[in-house]
Amino acid sequence: MTLPQPAAPRQPPATIPHQQFGSDNYAGVCPQALEAMNRAASASAPAYGDDPWTRLAAKAVAELFAAPQARVFFVFNGTAANALVLATLCPPYCSIITSEIAHVDTSERGAAEFFSGGARLITPPTPDGKVTPASIAQAMRRTRDFDASTPAVVSITQPTENGLLYSLDEIRAIANACHDNGLRLHMDGARFANAVAALECTPAAMTWQSGVDALSFGGTKNGMAVGDAVVFFTPQLAQGFAERAKQAGQIASKMRFLSAPWLSMVQSGAWLDNARHANASAQAFAHAIAGMDEVELAWPVQSNAVFLLMPERVANALRAQGWRFYTMFGGVYRFMFAWDARADSIAALAAELGRCVRV
Ligand SMILES: *Cc1c(COP(=O)(O)O)cnc(C)c1O
């Protein structure tokens, strides 16, 4: 019997000749991550994370934070990292304070509530999407009653979903407010590298030295194919995390394909180089459109995102030309730049936007 031969894989047709800036997840895999996967693919190794790559990657991440005692885990994506960290830090009868635009609240389909088995997300009003000591105090007042879901954790996103940075002083003030109230502080660092690159500080300064207890450390948006890290700076806080990750289907049987790229990204410095390039690309786009009629920045460009206010007519015209970008926060247009953003594509997008404004 002859089996049918599979058709040769074909490239999907490109909609436009330029790369898109809809999301930093549109980007491919950077060479450092890809080579590491290739190297890991050429040999057999123990399964479920009991392999040399995973041990070395966890050690390298801990060293990157100058925190040899930190517990480091690798999961498939940021939603799992956030949900499982928050479930580990928050009992099912307590709550998690975060901003009203937090990815954990708006874009994870209740994963934190689900994996915690009952915890609630509380989203007090936050100026520009940034949690403040005042917003924590407000949430604490609202839940003072024994019957309310007492807060146990605060989750902040660095940089925020609208591309802004918390300064180290702001993080410290939030951490103090947390610790004064007996709360833990979690940082959603889906774009943590972009924040480190932008603030030119150490990973340690942005986290445990400023009072952060646990971090979701994004690798995917930084240039890897898959795999985000979780870092608990106090080992006791990690209790139960591995068990939860296993229960949630987040312990990769071939864990080395998540961890080997992490080792390479950290050792080569690509994690920071990629973020610097992405941030500079966002600045280049903002520069290219500065002064354009009817187009305004919604927020200052502080990381790898550019958020624009512009007439719907212009956005529709740009989309009609094949460009992809998100509409967020009830009418702000988001452009995201990644490790692979090319100057010619940025110039093409800016030129097209200029044409769309004039029609
Ligand atoms: C992308 C992102 C995540 C993780 O999303 P996944 O799609 O699950 O990898 C988490 N938080 C923020 C702020 C993000 O932008």
The ligand as a MOL file (V3000), in Angstrom:
LIG
                    3D

  0  0  0     0  0            999 V3000
M  V30 BEGIN CTAB
M  V30 COUNTS 15 15 0 0 0
M  V30 BEGIN ATOM
M  V30 1 C 1.5700 39.2180 26.4070 0
M  V30 2 C 1.3380 39.5280 27.8240 0
M  V30 3 C 1.2090 38.5100 28.7830 0
M  V30 4 C 1.3100 37.0440 28.4690 0
M  V30 5 O 0.5360 36.6260 27.4630 0
M  V30 6 P 0.6340 35.1760 26.8060 0
M  V30 7 O -0.0830 35.3790 25.5370 0
M  V30 8 O -0.0650 34.2510 27.7140 0
M  V30 9 O 2.0620 34.8190 26.6540 0
M  V30 10 C 1.0500 38.8800 30.1030 0
M  V30 11 N 1.0070 40.1630 30.4670 0
M  V30 12 C 1.1300 41.1590 29.5840 0
M  V30 13 C 1.1220 42.5660 30.0660 0
M  V30 14 C 1.2860 40.8870 28.2320 0
M  V30 15 O 1.4050 41.8840 27.3540 0
M  V30 END ATOM
M  V30 BEGIN BOND
M  V30 1 1 1 2
M  V30 2 1 2 3
M  V30 3 2 2 14
M  V30 4 1 3 4
M  V30 5 2 3 10
M  V30 6 1 4 5
M  V30 7 1 5 6
M  V30 8 2 6 7
M  V30 9 1 6 8
M  V30 10 1 6 9
M  V30 11 1 10 11
M  V30 12 2 11 12
M  V30 13 1 12 13
M  V30 14 1 12 14
M  V30 15 1 14 15
M  V30 END BOND
M  V30 END CTAB
M  END
